[in-house]
């Protein structure tokens, strides 16, 4: 403390004092913290004027009080220009139990500017002026009555003078006055009729008011029932999310603030009482998954669709975990993304189980490789000797064993491949080759039935890639078309050029694939409904195809209409360098 300072000098007000002053003050006040009119602060007096018990801080004025939409352009002009707006006796619609009542206010919108002159907030104060306007109107009415009374007094004085001057004339005009009196009586009778008619109208009006009151009471009951249904639905949703260990979140894109459920915070290793915003989320995602995360979110916003992504995170205690996140962007009237709403689920246990299963399959497949090789060699030896065997049953058994051995070999190859891809041990053997020759080789040894007509649409183009791996993908596509679209009379195999990429496709005209099944076709170990058809392998073929294409920095997919056939395709760059 400065030794020359006066201890009796008042201390400067701090932010907490100002907030307390605004909160407890009788002046109705609300503070908007963005050009979109996000509500950063509101005191009790303003809540009472708005006829609200509470609002959600951080939400927009258009969401919390849509009845004040007409004032938003004025507020935004104050924000843009930095110039205050003051107006007296402005009418605003106040929501009273679902009914908008025009109510007069004196209002002031005063911008708060930073050191650079930019608006950082707007303080909105309002004062109801019903009583003042009623008093002003009463004073005006009284003044009018006084003026009328003065005029009337002046008229009376003039009439009195005229009466004094014309007293004798009035005596002479007594008969004429009686006639006028008769006319006045007739006018009075007419006024009485009008008065009776007004009473009847008033009676009808009172009946209409009673009917409106009854409708109002019925509306209140309906609204109460709807609120009860809404609360029940919210409770059911909360219970369902809790039962599934799903955490919900609501992200405000502009501010990066997130409203998270307790379960959502627990999924990321945070206690329920701690804030968890988008910046915290980005920080806990491991670096190798961030670009994929941003890409998925941006794609969902640009395509106005939902996203589903799995990524690895690190908890505050250093432990590594896996998260599955789903989200759907929300857009304003101009089409700008303003929110993302979604759910998260902790899938660490599932991922660990998957890793253990992959490890087991890798070990098992390598252990099986040697005895299967021996069995295959013995069967090949038997196959050479079967022409000398006279027992037809033995020959049939040898053929059956060979077919079974081929199936086992396919399964073993798939298991070995999937374990390599899971461990990231697959390396591409790049070479430059002709696309037309590549497609010709892919169909050279495939078992086409006589009913299949193969149409080949190729390119005279050279690309650089792992020819054997891509041929593995094409053969898988073609085999699936032969096996699962046996009724298709035509199979179209194509290659098309798209700028610096080449797209390969196999189209059949069989039964097609259901939409739900097509979403999971490239998942590991997934096998859909084959409608009674035999299935060789373990559901790994298309998963391995997807990994091969991904290794080439390409994309893979299927377009199918149930009942009209399927088109399997993949697209890779012309060069991998």
Residue pairs with C-beta under 8 A, 6 or more apart in sequence:
13 21
19 41
22 29
22 31
22 41
22 43
23 43
23 44
24 43
25 43
25 45
26 45
27 45
27 125
27 127
28 43
28 45
28 46
28 48
28 49
28 125
28 126
28 127
28 128
29 41
29 42
29 43
29 45
29 46
29 123
29 124
29 125
30 39
30 41
30 42
30 43
30 46
30 123
30 124
31 39
31 40
31 41
31 42
31 121
31 122
31 123
31 124
32 38
32 39
32 40
32 61
32 75
32 121
32 122
32 124
33 39
33 40
33 120
33 121
34 254
34 255
35 76
35 79
35 80
35 119
36 60
36 254
36 338
37 60
37 61
37 62
37 72
37 75
37 76
38 58
38 59
38 60
38 61
38 255
39 55
39 56
39 57
39 58
39 59
39 60
39 61
39 64
40 57
40 58
40 121
41 57
42 55
42 57
46 124
46 126
47 53
47 54
47 55
49 94
49 105
49 126
49 128
50 65
50 94
50 95
51 94
51 95
51 96
52 64
52 65
55 64
55 65
56 64
58 252
58 255
58 257
61 68
61 72
61 75
62 69
62 72
65 95
67 92
67 93
67 94
67 95
67 100
68 92
68 93
71 92
74 85
74 109
75 109
75 122
75 124
77 85
78 84
78 85
78 109
78 110
78 111
78 119
78 122
79 111
79 119
79 122
80 119
82 111
82 113
82 117
82 118
82 119
83 111
84 108
84 109
84 110
84 111
85 107
85 108
85 109
86 107
86 108
86 109
87 106
87 107
87 108
88 106
88 129
89 104
89 105
89 106
89 129
89 133
90 104
90 105
90 106
90 107
91 102
91 103
91 104
91 105
92 102
92 103
92 105
92 107
93 100
93 101
93 102
93 103
94 100
94 101
94 102
94 103
97 216
97 220
98 219
98 223
103 128
103 130
104 128
104 129
104 130
104 133
105 126
105 127
105 128
105 129
106 126
106 127
106 129
107 124
107 125
107 126
107 127
108 123
108 124
108 125
108 126
109 122
109 123
109 124
110 122
110 123
110 125
111 119
111 121
111 122
112 119
112 120
112 121
112 122
112 123
113 119
113 120
114 120
163 170
170 177
240 246
241 247
241 248
241 261
241 263
241 343
242 263
244 345
245 263
245 267
245 345
245 346
246 263
246 343
246 344
246 345
247 260
247 261
247 262
247 263
247 264
247 265
247 266
247 267
247 343
247 344
247 345
248 260
248 261
248 263
248 264
248 341
248 342
248 343
249 258
249 259
249 260
249 261
249 264
249 340
249 341
249 342
249 343
249 344
250 258
250 259
250 260
250 339
250 340
250 341
251 257
251 258
251 278
251 327
251 339
251 340
251 341
252 258
252 338
252 339
253 329
253 337
253 338
253 339
253 340
254 338
256 277
256 278
256 279
257 277
257 278
258 276
258 277
258 278
258 281
260 276
262 272
264 276
264 343
264 344
265 271
265 272
265 274
265 276
266 272
266 346
267 323
267 344
267 345
267 346
268 276
268 280
268 281
268 284
268 313
268 315
268 323
268 344
269 284
269 313
269 315
269 316
269 317
269 319
269 321
270 276
270 280
270 316
282 290
284 313
284 314
284 315
285 293
285 311
285 312
285 313
286 311
286 312
286 313
286 314
286 320
288 312
289 311
289 312
292 309
292 311
293 309
293 311
296 307
296 308
296 309
297 307
297 327
297 340
299 305
299 307
300 306
300 307
300 327
300 328
300 329
301 329
301 337
304 329
304 331
305 328
306 326
306 327
306 328
306 342
307 325
307 326
307 327
307 328
308 324
308 325
308 326
309 324
309 325
310 322
310 323
310 324
310 325
310 347
310 351
311 322
311 323
311 325
312 320
312 321
312 322
312 323
313 320
313 321
313 322
313 323
314 320
314 321
315 321
321 346
321 348
322 346
322 347
322 348
322 350
322 351
323 344
323 345
323 346
323 347
324 344
324 345
324 347
325 342
325 343
325 344
325 345
326 342
326 343
326 344
327 340
327 341
327 342
328 340
328 341
328 342
329 337
329 339
329 340
330 337
330 338
330 339
330 340
330 341
331 337
331 338
332 338
355 422
358 418
358 419
358 422
361 415
361 418
361 419
362 415
362 416
362 419
362 422
362 423
364 415
365 412
365 415
365 416
365 419
366 416
368 412
369 412
369 416
372 405
372 408
372 409
372 412
375 405
376 405
376 409
379 398
379 401
379 402
379 405
382 398
382 401
383 398
383 402
386 394
386 395
386 398
386 399
389 395
389 398
407 536
407 537
410 536
410 537
411 536
411 537
411 538
414 537
414 538
414 540
414 541
414 544
415 538
415 540
417 426
417 540
417 544
418 524
418 540
418 543
418 544
418 547
420 426
421 544
421 547
426 547
426 548
426 551
428 465
428 466
428 469
428 551
428 552
428 576
429 466
429 468
429 469
430 464
430 465
430 466
430 576
431 464
431 465
431 466
431 467
432 462
432 463
432 464
433 462
433 463
433 465
433 467
434 460
434 461
434 462
435 458
435 459
435 460
435 461
435 462
435 463
435 495
435 502
436 458
436 459
436 460
436 461
436 495
438 467
438 470
438 471
438 474
439 456
439 458
439 474
439 493
439 495
439 504
440 456
440 458
441 471
442 471
442 474
442 475
442 478
442 493
443 454
443 456
443 478
443 493
446 475
446 478
446 479
446 482
447 482
448 454
448 482
448 491
449 482
449 486
451 489
452 482
452 488
452 489
452 490
452 491
453 489
453 490
453 491
454 490
454 491
454 493
455 490
455 491
455 492
455 493
456 493
456 494
457 492
457 493
457 494
457 495
457 496
458 494
458 495
459 495
459 496
459 497
459 502
461 495
461 497
461 502
461 574
463 502
463 572
463 574
463 575
464 574
464 575
464 576
464 577
465 552
465 572
465 576
466 548
466 551
466 552
469 548
469 551
469 552
470 504
470 548
470 552
470 572
472 544
472 545
472 548
473 504
473 545
473 548
473 549
473 556
473 570
474 493
474 504
474 506
476 541
476 542
476 544
476 545
477 506
477 545
477 568
478 491
478 493
478 506
480 506
480 541
480 542
480 568
481 488
481 491
481 506
481 507
481 508
481 510
481 566
481 568
482 491
483 533
483 534
484 510
484 511
484 530
484 533
485 491
485 508
485 509
485 510
485 511
485 565
485 566
486 510
486 533
487 510
487 511
488 508
488 509
488 510
488 565
489 509
490 508
490 509
491 506
491 507
491 508
492 505
492 506
492 507
493 505
493 506
493 507
494 503
494 504
494 505
494 506
494 507
495 502
495 503
495 504
495 505
496 502
496 503
496 505
497 503
498 571
500 573
500 574
500 575
501 554
501 571
501 572
501 573
501 574
502 571
502 572
502 574
503 569
503 570
503 571
504 569
504 570
504 571
504 572
505 567
505 568
505 569
505 570
506 567
506 568
506 569
507 565
507 566
507 567
507 568
508 565
508 566
509 564
509 565
510 565
510 566
511 531
511 562
511 563
511 565
512 560
512 561
512 562
512 563
512 564
512 565
512 566
513 521
513 528
513 558
513 560
513 562
513 566
514 528
514 529
514 562
515 562
517 528
517 529
518 558
518 560
520 526
520 528
521 528
521 542
521 558
522 542
522 543
522 545
522 546
522 556
523 543
524 539
524 540
524 543
525 538
525 539
525 540
525 543
526 539
526 543
527 535
527 538
527 539
545 556
545 570
546 556
549 555
549 556
549 570
549 571
549 572
550 556
552 572
552 573
552 576
553 572
553 573
553 576
554 570
554 571
554 572
554 573
555 570
555 571
556 569
556 570
556 571
557 568
557 569
557 570
558 566
558 567
558 568
558 569
559 566
559 567
559 569
560 566
560 567
